Amino acid sequence: MDHPRANINPSTELSPAIILNTEEEDLERNSDIAEDMEISTATKELPTSQEGDGVENTAPPPKKSLSFKLAFAGLAASLFVFQVDATCLGIALPTIAGELKGSSLESFWANLAYTLCGLVTQPVWASISNAFGRKPPLYVSMGLFFIGSIVFAIAQNMNTIIVARVLQGLGGGGLDLLAMVILADMTTLEERSKYLGLMAIPSAIGNIMGPVIGALFSTYVTWRWIGWINLPLLGIAIPLVFFFLKLRPVPLDVTLASNLKRLDWIGMALVIIGITIFVIPLSWAGSLFPWASWQTLLPLLLGVAVLVIFVFYEAKPAAPIIPYRIFHSKTGNLTLVGGFIHGIIMVSLLQYLPLLYQAVELESAISSALSLLPTVIISVVVAAVSMLMVPLFGGYVWILRLSWVVLTLGTGLLALFDVGTSSSMRYGLPILWGQGVALLRLNILPMQASVKNVGDTSLAMGQFLAIRLFGGLVGLTISSAIFNNVFSASISNTTIQLTGALAPLKDASNAVNFIDELRSLDVSFTMLDQVLRVYLKCFQTIFYTMTGLGGLGLLTSVFLDEINLKGQDLGNQRFEE
C-alpha cells in the first residue's frame, strides 16, 4: 500500500497547515490500526463467541499439560482421603469404644471433633491461602492429616482418638477447601464444570464409601486400618502436588511479621470461637443434655452473640476473612442457603440410612454398608456426567432445579421402607436420593460465578463449604432430636414390656446404642416386630422432615439467576506450565 504522501510532487511547496493535517491523519490511521489489532487479538483469546456479539471462533482450547493432569490427580487423591474419613468413623465407633473402653461422652467427642475442626478452619484456610499462597497451607493441611492418621492408628485410649480426630479435622478442612480453590485457580469459569465433574468422582466415592470402608476394617481386620489406609493415599497425593502443582506465587512482603499482619486475626478468632460454642450444644442437645437445660441454652446463646460480633467486626479489617462484598449477589446468597440445606439432607441420611438397615432390616454393619453400593456406583457416574451436561443445558439453573426435584422425590421414597423389605427395594430405594445428592454438587458453580472479583473466589468457596458442613452438623442435630423424641413417644404407646433384655429402651438415649443387640434378642416374634416398627417410625419421620427441607431447597432454586459461565479469567494464583 502506498504511503499517503506518495502522490505529492516533491517540488511542490507544502504549507505548515498541510503538513500538520497530514501528520494528524497519519496518527489517526496508526491509532485505528492499533485498535483493529487489539480487537483481533481479543477475539482470538475468546474460545467461544459471546451471545449477541456476532463473533465466532472455532479454535479449540489448548490441551492441558501432563503436569496439570498429575497435579489434578494429586488434588483428587487428597480430597478422597478427606471424604472417606468424614463418614467412616460413625459405623466403626462402637467397635473402637468397646475395645478402648470409652464412655458415651468420649465417643461423642471423637465423632464430633473431625467435623467441627474442619468446619471452623475452612474460612481460616481460605484467608491464609490468599495471603501466603495456596501451596504452603496445603502442605500444612496434608502434614496435619498425615500425623493425625498415625496418632489414630496407634491410639491406646479414647482421649488419643479424640486428639487424632482433631488433627485430622484441622488438616481435612484445609484439604477439602484448598482442593476446590486451587482447581478454581487452575481453570477458567467456562471449563470449570468439566473439571468439577471429574473431581466429583473421588469426592462422591469417598463420601458414600466411608461407611463401607469403616465397616470392612472394623469387622474383618481392625479399626486401626482406618488410620493406616490414609498413609499410602497421602503418599500418592503429596509427591504429585509437590512436584507438579506449579502455581503463580503470591507477592510477599520482606519480613514474616508484615506478612502475618495481613491476616484478619481477630476475625479468625471470633469465627472459630463463635462456631465452636454454637455447634457443641447443638450436637449434644437431646442426647447428653436436654434442650431446655442451661448446659444447652447458655453456650448456644453465647455462640450466637460471638457470631453477631464477628459479623459487625468484619466491616473493619482491610482484608476481612469474610468480606461483605461476596454477599452482593442474590444468586450467591441463595446458593449458600441451598448448600446449607444440601448439607443437612446429605449428612443426616448418610448417618441414618445404614442404621435403618441394621435396626429395621436386622442387617450387620458390613451388610448395611454394602446395601448402599448400587447407590454409590450410580451416584459417581451421575456426579461426573451432570457437570459435563452444564454446557448442553446452556447453564446450571435447570440442572439445579431438576436436582432438587430428584433429591426431594428420592428422599420421600425412603419412607417406603418397612420391616422385612425385599432385597430389591433395600438396594433400589436409596438410588434416587443418591442421584439428587450427587447432582447438587453443581451448587458450587453459581457460587463461583457470582463472585465479581476473581481474587475473592477462595473466600467465597471457604464460605460455601463451611456453610454446607455446618448444615451437616445441624442436620445431625435435627435428626437426633427427631429420633429420640419419636422413639420415646412411640415406645410408650405400645404394649411392649420394657423389662429384662429390653430394659435399656426405657431411656430413648440408649436407642441407637441398642441397635447392635436387636439381632440377638431373646424375645417373641411379636414383641420384636413391635420394637422394629418403633425404630421404623423414627426413621420415617426423619425422611419426611428431610423431604420437606428438599422442597424448601427446590423453592430457593426457582429464584436463581443464570450467570454467564463464559469467563476466561484464571485465578490470581493460576497454574504455570
NUNUGU-183183 format. One line per 2 residues: number of its first residue (from 0); their letters; for each residue x negated, y negated, z of C-alpha. Coordinates in nm, 4 decimals, padded with zeros to 6 digits. Example, Ala and Ser with C-alpha at 12.3 -4.5 7.8 and 13.67 -1.06 7.14 Angstrom:
NUNUGU-183183
0	as	-01.2300:00.4500:00.7800 ~ -01.3670:00.1060:00.7140
end
This chain:
NUNUGU-183183
0	md	00.0000:00.0000:00.0000 ~ -00.1303:-00.3464:-00.0944
2	hp	-00.2175:-00.5921:00.1721 ~ 00.0356:-00.8826:00.1970
4	ra	-00.2274:-01.1304:00.0811 ~ -00.3426:-00.9301:-00.2223
6	ni	-00.1328:-01.1225:-00.4752 ~ -00.2615:-01.4645:-00.3703
8	np	-00.5097:-01.6319:-00.6033 ~ -00.8385:-01.6758:-00.4162
10	st	-00.8893:-02.0128:-00.5825 ~ -00.5558:-02.1405:-00.4520
12	el	-00.5940:-02.3660:-00.1530 ~ -00.3805:-02.2481:00.1420
14	sp	-00.2336:-02.4894:00.3868 ~ -00.2714:-02.4245:00.7630
16	ai	00.1059:-02.3678:00.7854 ~ 00.0966:-02.0926:00.5225
18	il	-00.1981:-01.9253:00.6962 ~ -00.0188:-01.9392:01.0309
20	nt	00.3044:-01.7967:00.8866 ~ 00.1160:-01.5171:00.7116
22	ee	-00.0653:-01.4182:01.0338 ~ 00.2631:-01.4174:01.2236
24	ed	00.4137:-01.1869:00.9580 ~ 00.1150:-00.9505:00.9987
26	le	00.1623:-00.9410:01.3731 ~ 00.5313:-00.8654:01.3322
28	rn	00.4590:-00.5859:01.0833 ~ 00.1966:-00.4328:01.3127
30	sd	00.4391:-00.4543:01.6064 ~ 00.7130:-00.2805:01.4039
32	ia	00.4698:-00.0061:01.3006 ~ 00.3659:00.0475:01.6643
34	ed	00.7271:00.0668:01.7751 ~ 00.8031:00.3180:01.4994
36	me	00.5076:00.5283:01.6109 ~ 00.6270:00.5203:01.9747
38	is	00.9773:00.6232:01.8754 ~ 00.8368:00.9050:01.6616
40	ta	00.6170:01.0252:01.9453 ~ 00.9017:01.0110:02.1963
42	tk	01.1216:01.2024:01.9581 ~ 00.8627:01.4768:01.9260
44	el	00.8489:01.5093:02.3044 ~ 01.2175:01.5927:02.3198
46	pt	01.2661:01.9653:02.2697 ~ 01.6362:01.9190:02.2096
48	sq	01.8477:01.6288:02.0998 ~ 02.0394:01.4195:02.3476
50	eg	02.4118:01.4015:02.2992 ~ 02.5062:01.1294:02.0564
52	dg	02.1548:01.0120:01.9698 ~ 02.1535:01.1743:01.6274
54	ve	01.8041:01.3133:01.6795 ~ 01.7434:01.6770:01.6056
56	nt	01.4308:01.8676:01.6841 ~ 01.3999:02.2389:01.6362
58	ap	01.0432:02.2688:01.7651 ~ 01.0287:02.5486:02.0265
60	pp	00.8995:02.4624:02.3757 ~ 00.5353:02.5528:02.4386
62	kk	00.4762:02.9009:02.5747 ~ 00.3754:02.9362:02.9359
64	sl	00.0178:03.0411:03.0023 ~ -00.0886:03.3607:03.1754
66	sf	-00.1930:03.1547:03.4792 ~ 00.1586:03.0124:03.5033
68	kl	00.3142:03.3605:03.4883 ~ 00.0803:03.5045:03.7505
70	af	00.1373:03.2089:03.9817 ~ 00.5117:03.2548:03.9369
72	ag	00.4751:03.6238:04.0284 ~ 00.2903:03.5257:04.3465
74	la	00.5675:03.2856:04.4485 ~ 00.8321:03.5501:04.3747
76	as	00.6498:03.8065:04.5908 ~ 00.6275:03.5646:04.8837
78	lf	00.9982:03.4823:04.8549 ~ 01.0841:03.8528:04.8501
80	vf	00.8940:03.9059:05.1764 ~ 01.0895:03.6260:05.3461
82	qv	01.4295:03.7516:05.2287 ~ 01.3634:04.1106:05.3394
84	da	01.2670:04.0072:05.6909 ~ 01.5660:03.7744:05.7161
86	tc	01.8102:04.0662:05.7061 ~ 01.6222:04.3838:05.8029
88	lg	01.5880:04.3411:06.1804 ~ 01.9571:04.3452:06.2794
90	ia	02.0105:04.7098:06.1868 ~ 01.6793:04.8208:06.3450
92	lp	01.7090:04.6124:06.6629 ~ 01.8951:04.8755:06.8705
94	ti	01.6141:05.1238:06.7993 ~ 01.3459:04.8664:06.8858
96	ag	01.5215:04.7585:07.2061 ~ 01.5694:05.1219:07.3074
98	el	01.2022:05.2127:07.2592 ~ 01.0676:04.8983:07.4277
100	kg	01.3399:04.8968:07.6959 ~ 01.4553:04.5485:07.6025
102	ss	01.7525:04.3704:07.7564 ~ 02.0500:04.2309:07.5644
104	le	01.9129:03.8786:07.6144 ~ 01.5740:03.9756:07.4706
106	sf	01.7419:04.1412:07.1725 ~ 01.9457:03.8258:07.1215
108	wa	01.6349:03.6059:07.1101 ~ 01.4470:03.8486:06.8846
110	nl	01.7295:03.8289:06.6321 ~ 01.7773:03.4516:06.6588
112	ay	01.4125:03.3375:06.6656 ~ 01.3383:03.4123:06.2999
114	tl	01.6356:03.2280:06.1517 ~ 01.6188:02.9379:06.3962
116	cg	01.2478:02.8705:06.3363 ~ 01.2958:02.8936:05.9605
118	lv	01.5871:02.6506:05.9790 ~ 01.4260:02.3767:06.1882
120	tq	01.0968:02.3765:05.9963 ~ 01.2202:02.3592:05.6366
122	pv	01.2661:01.9791:05.6287 ~ 00.9282:01.9517:05.8041
124	wa	00.7508:02.1669:05.5442 ~ 00.9066:01.9542:05.2679
126	si	00.7749:01.6326:05.4212 ~ 00.4260:01.7772:05.4823
128	sn	00.4035:01.9074:05.1259 ~ 00.4851:01.5616:04.9924
130	af	00.2048:01.4064:05.1967 ~ -00.0695:01.6699:05.1641
132	gr	00.0297:01.8661:04.8533 ~ 00.2163:02.1949:04.8175
134	kp	-00.0705:02.4415:04.8469 ~ -00.2066:02.3639:05.1988
136	pl	00.1307:02.4157:05.3729 ~ 00.1949:02.7200:05.1528
138	yv	-00.1316:02.8756:05.2730 ~ -00.0439:02.7942:05.6340
140	sm	00.3020:02.9498:05.5901 ~ 00.1525:03.2666:05.4442
142	gl	-00.1010:03.2819:05.7274 ~ 00.1657:03.2431:05.9970
144	ff	00.3809:03.5109:05.8375 ~ 00.0827:03.7456:05.7989
146	ig	-00.0192:03.7072:06.1647 ~ 00.3413:03.7354:06.2831
148	si	00.3834:04.0624:06.0910 ~ 00.0771:04.2140:06.2589
150	vf	00.1929:04.0994:06.6040 ~ 00.5350:04.2542:06.5349
152	ai	00.3849:04.5864:06.4227 ~ 00.1643:04.6279:06.7329
154	aq	00.4118:04.4883:06.9899 ~ 00.4431:04.6835:07.3146
156	nm	00.7308:04.4841:07.4685 ~ 01.0241:04.2688:07.3617
158	nt	00.8547:03.9417:07.4566 ~ 00.5847:04.0145:07.1995
160	ii	00.8550:04.0941:06.9439 ~ 01.0075:03.7509:07.0079
162	va	00.6685:03.5798:06.9644 ~ 00.6155:03.7690:06.6398
164	rv	00.9557:03.6648:06.5085 ~ 00.8818:03.3018:06.5962
166	lq	00.5579:03.3145:06.3939 ~ 00.7322:03.4885:06.1050
168	gl	01.0165:03.2362:06.1156 ~ 00.7799:02.9384:06.1081
170	gg	00.5941:03.0870:05.8131 ~ 00.9065:03.2214:05.6420
172	gg	01.0766:02.8832:05.6436 ~ 00.7791:02.7451:05.4526
174	ld	00.7716:03.0367:05.2074 ~ 01.1421:03.0006:05.1300
176	ll	01.1269:02.6265:05.0753 ~ 00.7888:02.5891:04.9055
178	am	00.8538:02.8663:04.6517 ~ 01.1596:02.6720:04.5307
180	vi	00.9906:02.3321:04.5486 ~ 00.6798:02.4452:04.3602
182	la	00.8995:02.6058:04.0957 ~ 01.0736:02.2686:04.0541
184	dm	00.7316:02.1024:04.0162 ~ 00.6198:02.3544:03.7555
186	tt	00.9270:02.3379:03.5306 ~ 01.1439:02.0750:03.3654
188	le	01.5079:02.0438:03.4638 ~ 01.6113:02.1851:03.1264
190	er	01.4108:02.5065:03.1570 ~ 01.4532:02.5457:03.5335
192	sk	01.7693:02.7577:03.5205 ~ 01.5760:03.0284:03.3349
194	yl	01.3040:03.0489:03.5991 ~ 01.5500:03.0189:03.8861
196	gl	01.7267:03.3179:03.7333 ~ 01.4038:03.5161:03.7301
198	ma	01.3249:03.4042:04.0862 ~ 01.6736:03.5124:04.1947
200	ip	01.5833:03.8758:04.1206 ~ 01.3339:03.9285:04.4070
202	sa	01.5367:03.6959:04.6282 ~ 01.8591:03.8934:04.5814
204	ig	01.6809:04.2287:04.6139 ~ 01.5126:04.1215:04.9358
206	ni	01.8249:03.9632:05.0817 ~ 02.0531:04.2629:05.0366
208	mg	01.7900:04.5386:05.0589 ~ 01.6735:04.4171:05.4011
210	pv	01.9249:04.6330:05.5937 ~ 01.8353:04.9354:05.3789
212	ig	01.4643:04.8929:05.4473 ~ 01.5247:04.8355:05.8190
214	al	01.7420:05.1471:05.8422 ~ 01.4977:05.3656:05.6465
216	fs	01.1967:05.2730:05.8571 ~ 01.3733:05.2852:06.1944
218	ty	01.5382:05.6208:06.1128 ~ 01.2728:05.8182:05.9257
220	vt	00.9345:05.6616:06.0056 ~ 00.9008:05.3919:06.2701
222	wr	01.0393:05.0420:06.3054 ~ 00.6788:04.9140:06.3179
224	wi	00.6611:04.9570:05.9408 ~ 00.8974:04.6600:05.9135
226	gw	00.5895:04.4563:06.0067 ~ 00.3230:04.6615:05.8298
228	in	00.5035:04.6614:05.4924 ~ 00.4662:04.2830:05.4719
230	lp	00.0867:04.3003:05.4584 ~ 00.0459:04.4669:05.1154
232	ll	00.3220:04.2436:04.9747 ~ 00.1431:03.9326:05.1004
234	gi	-00.1805:04.0927:04.9815 ~ -00.0363:04.0672:04.6306
236	ai	00.1124:03.7191:04.6692 ~ -00.1808:03.5393:04.8345
238	pl	-00.4505:03.6096:04.5689 ~ -00.2100:03.5270:04.2849
240	vf	-00.1226:03.1937:04.4414 ~ -00.4798:03.1140:04.5442
242	ff	-00.6398:03.1798:04.2063 ~ -00.3670:03.0919:03.9576
244	lk	-00.1420:02.8268:04.1154 ~ -00.3069:02.5112:03.9770
246	lr	-00.1134:02.2049:04.0889 ~ -00.1977:01.8406:04.0414
248	pv	-00.3468:01.7225:04.3738 ~ -00.1802:01.4524:04.5797
250	pl	-00.3927:01.1373:04.6176 ~ -00.5013:01.1304:04.9807
252	dv	-00.6445:00.8537:05.1954 ~ -01.0066:00.8620:05.3068
254	tl	-00.9500:00.9746:05.6658 ~ -00.7363:01.2532:05.8088
256	as	-00.5856:01.0109:06.0605 ~ -00.4498:00.7855:05.7881
258	nl	-00.3004:01.0877:05.6078 ~ -00.1325:01.2046:05.9255
260	kr	00.0179:00.8602:05.9786 ~ 00.2107:00.9027:05.6531
262	ld	00.4290:01.1685:05.8162 ~ 00.7559:01.0940:05.9935
264	wi	00.6530:01.2495:06.3255 ~ 00.9406:01.1096:06.5286
266	gm	01.1921:01.2233:06.2674 ~ 01.0391:01.5732:06.2658
268	al	01.0584:01.5970:06.6447 ~ 01.4184:01.4752:06.6519
270	vi	01.5387:01.7167:06.3828 ~ 01.3629:02.0164:06.5413
272	ig	01.4893:01.9392:06.8921 ~ 01.8387:01.8459:06.7754
274	it	01.8975:02.1538:06.5577 ~ 01.7475:02.3874:06.8201
276	if	01.9581:02.2538:07.1062 ~ 02.2694:02.2589:06.8866
278	vi	02.2238:02.6074:06.7372 ~ 02.1280:02.8020:07.0510
280	pl	02.4608:02.7566:07.2355 ~ 02.6464:02.8279:06.9104
282	sw	02.4638:03.1604:06.8946 ~ 02.5374:03.2722:07.2496
284	ag	02.8898:03.1292:07.2866 ~ 03.1412:03.4086:07.3393
286	sl	02.8748:03.6728:07.3985 ~ 02.6228:03.5648:07.6625
288	fp	02.8331:03.2748:07.7958 ~ 03.1979:03.1728:07.7453
290	wa	03.2788:02.8890:07.5041 ~ 03.4142:02.6691:07.7837
292	sw	03.1134:02.7189:08.0156 ~ 02.8672:02.4393:08.0904
294	qt	02.5871:02.6631:07.9558 ~ 02.7507:02.6339:07.6138
296	ll	02.9023:02.2849:07.6126 ~ 02.6138:02.0875:07.7665
298	pl	02.3388:02.1851:07.5179 ~ 02.5901:02.1679:07.2338
300	ll	02.6731:01.8053:07.3107 ~ 02.3067:01.7190:07.3725
302	gv	02.2184:01.8645:07.0341 ~ 02.4856:01.6558:06.8633
304	av	02.3570:01.3432:07.0413 ~ 01.9972:01.4055:06.9304
306	lv	02.1050:01.4658:06.5699 ~ 02.3068:01.1416:06.5704
308	if	01.9989:00.9550:06.6952 ~ 01.7980:01.1222:06.4182
310	vf	02.0449:01.0064:06.1508 ~ 02.0184:00.6428:06.2634
312	ye	01.6414:00.6595:06.3089 ~ 01.5804:00.7801:05.9504
314	ak	01.6535:00.4263:05.8250 ~ 01.3307:00.3034:05.9878
316	pa	01.0295:00.5101:05.8617 ~ 00.8574:00.4211:05.5354
318	ap	00.8542:00.7913:05.4387 ~ 01.1503:00.9493:05.6228
320	ii	01.1828:01.3249:05.6441 ~ 01.5383:01.2991:05.5083
322	py	01.5799:00.9681:05.3206 ~ 01.9266:00.8207:05.2780
324	ri	01.8771:00.7918:04.9024 ~ 01.9179:01.1665:04.8449
326	fh	02.2813:01.1322:04.9572 ~ 02.3736:00.8761:04.6909
328	sk	02.5375:01.1333:04.4631 ~ 02.8879:01.2732:04.5124
330	tg	02.7824:01.5909:04.3307 ~ 02.4757:01.6287:04.5523
332	nl	02.6818:01.5867:04.8696 ~ 02.9473:01.8340:04.7531
334	tl	02.6691:02.0779:04.6668 ~ 02.5435:02.0558:05.0253
336	vg	02.8939:02.1353:05.1508 ~ 02.9144:02.4280:04.9071
338	gf	02.5724:02.5541:05.0190 ~ 02.6846:02.5400:05.3834
340	ih	02.9979:02.7461:05.3086 ~ 02.7966:02.9865:05.0913
342	gi	02.5588:03.0438:05.3832 ~ 02.8483:03.1132:05.6213
344	im	03.0036:03.3788:05.3976 ~ 02.6813:03.5403:05.2772
346	vs	02.5063:03.5840:05.6129 ~ 02.8221:03.6812:05.8033
348	ll	02.9135:03.9624:05.5668 ~ 02.5551:04.0842:05.5284
350	qy	02.5622:04.1285:05.9060 ~ 02.9112:04.2774:05.9466
352	lp	02.9570:04.4925:05.6351 ~ 02.7023:04.7557:05.7496
354	ll	02.8689:04.7513:06.0928 ~ 03.2080:04.8209:05.9303
356	yq	03.0665:05.1297:05.7598 ~ 02.9344:05.2529:06.0945
358	av	03.2306:05.1582:06.3142 ~ 03.5276:05.2368:06.0853
360	el	03.3876:05.4950:05.8423 ~ 03.1576:05.6535:06.1051
362	es	02.8529:05.6431:05.8783 ~ 02.4977:05.6435:06.0111
364	ai	02.2868:05.3286:05.9916 ~ 02.0985:05.4563:05.6873
366	ss	02.4171:05.5707:05.5109 ~ 02.5827:05.2348:05.5722
368	al	02.2877:05.0564:05.4177 ~ 02.2810:05.2898:05.1187
370	sl	02.6522:05.2316:05.0620 ~ 02.5623:04.8771:04.9576
372	lp	02.3150:04.9921:04.6908 ~ 02.5594:04.9563:04.3957
374	tv	02.6318:04.6033:04.5138 ~ 02.2586:04.5304:04.5354
376	ii	02.1772:04.6601:04.1881 ~ 02.4599:04.4808:04.0099
378	sv	02.4033:04.1597:04.2075 ~ 02.0397:04.1457:04.0977
380	vv	02.1424:04.1659:03.7324 ~ 02.4167:03.9058:03.7751
382	aa	02.1867:03.6667:03.9644 ~ 01.9390:03.6668:03.6763
384	vs	02.1909:03.6580:03.3923 ~ 02.4011:03.3794:03.5470
386	ml	02.1089:03.1362:03.5348 ~ 02.0432:03.2207:03.1722
388	mv	02.4103:03.1567:03.0921 ~ 02.3937:02.7906:03.2005
390	pl	02.2999:02.6613:02.8518 ~ 02.5749:02.8745:02.6941
392	fg	02.8354:02.7155:02.9196 ~ 02.6947:02.3703:02.8462
394	gy	02.6112:02.3201:03.2135 ~ 02.6735:02.4571:03.5599
396	vw	03.0186:02.3278:03.6629 ~ 03.2354:02.6001:03.5103
398	il	02.9993:02.8788:03.6180 ~ 03.0078:02.7489:03.9761
400	rl	03.3864:02.7333:03.9738 ~ 03.4003:03.0870:03.8376
402	sw	03.1502:03.1922:04.1067 ~ 03.3720:03.0615:04.3848
404	vv	03.6738:03.2418:04.2356 ~ 03.4764:03.5684:04.2217
406	lt	03.3434:03.5241:04.5768 ~ 03.6855:03.4382:04.7206
408	lg	03.8580:03.7268:04.5440 ~ 03.5785:03.9698:04.6309
410	tg	03.5825:03.8724:04.9985 ~ 03.9600:03.9157:05.0119
412	ll	03.9345:04.2636:04.8580 ~ 03.7177:04.3754:05.1500
414	al	04.0317:04.3705:05.3663 ~ 04.1439:04.6829:05.1756
416	fd	03.9001:04.8922:05.3823 ~ 04.0810:05.1448:05.6017
418	vg	03.9935:05.4287:05.8331 ~ 03.8826:05.7142:05.6086
420	ts	03.8419:05.5021:05.2942 ~ 03.7393:05.7115:04.9940
422	ss	03.3767:05.7162:04.8805 ~ 03.4553:05.5349:04.5561
424	mr	03.6154:05.2456:04.7446 ~ 03.3357:05.2341:05.0014
426	yg	03.0851:05.1902:04.7210 ~ 03.3010:04.9761:04.4959
428	lp	03.4864:04.7266:04.7170 ~ 03.1840:04.5087:04.8068
430	il	03.0638:04.4793:04.4454 ~ 03.2770:04.1783:04.3504
432	wg	03.1805:03.9980:04.6713 ~ 02.8131:04.0635:04.5928
434	qg	02.8504:03.9110:04.2478 ~ 03.0010:03.5956:04.3944
436	va	02.7118:03.5640:04.6406 ~ 02.4616:03.6129:04.3571
438	ll	02.6309:03.3675:04.1199 ~ 02.6399:03.0927:04.3812
440	rl	02.2621:03.0713:04.3812 ~ 02.3347:02.8315:04.0942
442	ni	02.4205:02.5719:04.3595 ~ 02.0559:02.4767:04.3570
444	lp	02.0851:02.3265:04.0054 ~ 02.3270:02.0395:04.0778
446	mq	02.1298:01.9604:04.3932 ~ 01.8127:01.9142:04.1901
448	as	01.9900:01.7368:03.9047 ~ 02.1487:01.4843:04.1433
450	vk	01.8096:01.3522:04.2579 ~ 01.7233:01.0293:04.0767
452	nv	01.3574:01.0223:04.1779 ~ 01.1660:01.3382:04.0825
454	gd	00.9441:01.2850:04.3861 ~ 01.2458:01.3403:04.6128
456	ts	01.3161:01.6893:04.4772 ~ 01.1265:01.8608:04.7586
458	la	01.3125:01.6652:05.0275 ~ 01.6485:01.7426:04.8654
460	mg	01.5535:02.1109:04.8414 ~ 01.4499:02.1164:05.2059
462	qf	01.7832:01.9656:05.2998 ~ 01.9822:02.2109:05.0851
464	la	01.8053:02.5266:05.2036 ~ 01.8232:02.4155:05.5679
466	ir	02.1964:02.3431:05.5329 ~ 02.2578:02.6861:05.3783
468	lf	02.0580:02.8571:05.6530 ~ 02.2416:02.6528:05.9151
470	gg	02.5666:02.7699:05.7572 ~ 02.4476:03.1268:05.8092
472	lv	02.3987:03.0692:06.1815 ~ 02.7381:02.9016:06.2097
474	gl	02.8890:03.1939:06.0177 ~ 02.7442:03.4459:06.2618
476	ti	02.8861:03.2409:06.5486 ~ 03.2315:03.2268:06.3896
478	ss	03.2269:03.5988:06.3106 ~ 03.1061:03.6923:06.6587
480	ai	03.3789:03.4843:06.8230 ~ 03.6441:03.6381:06.5951
482	fn	03.5178:03.9902:06.6585 ~ 03.5112:03.9571:07.0374
484	nv	03.8473:03.7787:07.0671 ~ 04.0331:04.0130:06.8290
486	fs	03.8786:04.3195:06.9903 ~ 03.9727:04.2039:07.3400
488	as	04.3321:04.1274:07.2381 ~ 04.3773:04.4416:07.0267
490	is	04.2304:04.6951:07.2695 ~ 04.4594:04.5687:07.5465
492	nt	04.7669:04.6156:07.3227 ~ 04.7015:04.9851:07.2610
494	ti	04.7789:05.2890:07.4727 ~ 04.4085:05.3756:07.4968
496	ql	04.2930:05.4629:07.8477 ~ 03.9573:05.2888:07.8849
498	tg	03.8084:05.5433:08.1205 ~ 03.5215:05.7878:08.1029
500	al	03.3302:05.7530:07.7762 ~ 03.5490:05.4586:07.6685
502	ap	03.4964:05.2569:07.9879 ~ 03.2367:05.0195:07.8324
504	lk	03.5061:04.8891:07.5940 ~ 03.6792:04.7105:07.8825
506	da	03.4280:04.4334:07.8119 ~ 03.4570:04.3138:07.4497
508	sn	03.0913:04.2031:07.4523 ~ 02.9974:04.5745:07.4513
510	av	03.1977:04.6488:07.1368 ~ 02.9111:04.6096:06.8885
512	nf	02.6583:04.7977:07.1019 ~ 02.9123:05.0797:07.1425
514	id	02.9342:05.1439:06.7670 ~ 02.6443:05.3936:06.7805
516	el	02.8431:05.6036:07.0298 ~ 03.1569:05.6377:06.8144
518	rs	03.0310:05.9295:06.6035 ~ 02.9641:06.1445:06.9129
520	ld	03.2679:06.0511:07.1284 ~ 03.4314:06.3466:07.3005
522	vs	03.7928:06.2247:07.2760 ~ 04.1043:06.3385:07.0944
524	ft	04.1509:06.2612:06.7254 ~ 04.4491:06.0369:06.8019
526	ml	04.2586:05.8305:07.0552 ~ 03.9560:05.7997:06.8266
528	dq	04.1830:05.6844:06.5422 ~ 04.3270:05.4102:06.7641
530	vl	03.9799:05.2903:06.8615 ~ 03.8662:05.2839:06.4986
532	rv	04.1727:05.0821:06.3991 ~ 04.0934:04.8254:06.6661
534	yl	03.7498:04.7855:06.5092 ~ 03.9083:04.7721:06.1629
536	kc	04.1332:04.4839:06.2651 ~ 03.8305:04.2866:06.3886
538	fq	03.6536:04.3219:06.0529 ~ 03.9676:04.2449:05.8534
540	ti	04.0179:03.9229:06.0483 ~ 03.6613:03.8208:05.9646
542	fy	03.7270:03.8967:05.5957 ~ 04.0470:03.6897:05.5963
544	tm	03.8625:03.3960:05.7548 ~ 03.5786:03.4140:05.5043
546	tg	03.8290:03.4345:05.2192 ~ 03.9827:03.1071:05.3384
548	lg	03.6384:02.9481:05.3503 ~ 03.5750:03.0744:04.9984
550	gl	03.8883:02.8904:04.8883 ~ 03.7504:02.5746:05.0512
552	gl	03.4281:02.6224:04.8579 ~ 03.6276:02.6540:04.5368
554	lt	03.8007:02.3251:04.6205 ~ 03.4649:02.1463:04.6546
556	sv	03.3590:02.2722:04.3114 ~ 03.6646:02.1104:04.1498
558	fl	03.5169:01.7666:04.2196 ~ 03.1639:01.8408:04.0957
560	de	03.0365:01.6332:03.8043 ~ 02.8354:01.7802:03.5189
562	in	02.4922:01.6161:03.5370 ~ 02.2765:01.6422:03.2260
564	lk	02.0151:01.9171:03.2589 ~ 01.8072:01.7971:02.9640
566	gq	01.5482:01.6232:03.1791 ~ 01.1899:01.6743:03.0652
568	dl	01.0081:01.5373:03.3712 ~ 00.7831:01.7664:03.5693
570	gn	00.7267:01.7170:03.9409 ~ 00.4561:01.4904:04.0773
572	qr	00.2517:01.7994:04.1666 ~ 00.3046:01.9696:03.8324
574	fe	00.1270:02.2812:03.7127 ~ -00.2008:02.2139:03.5344
576	e	-00.3231:02.4652:03.2776
end
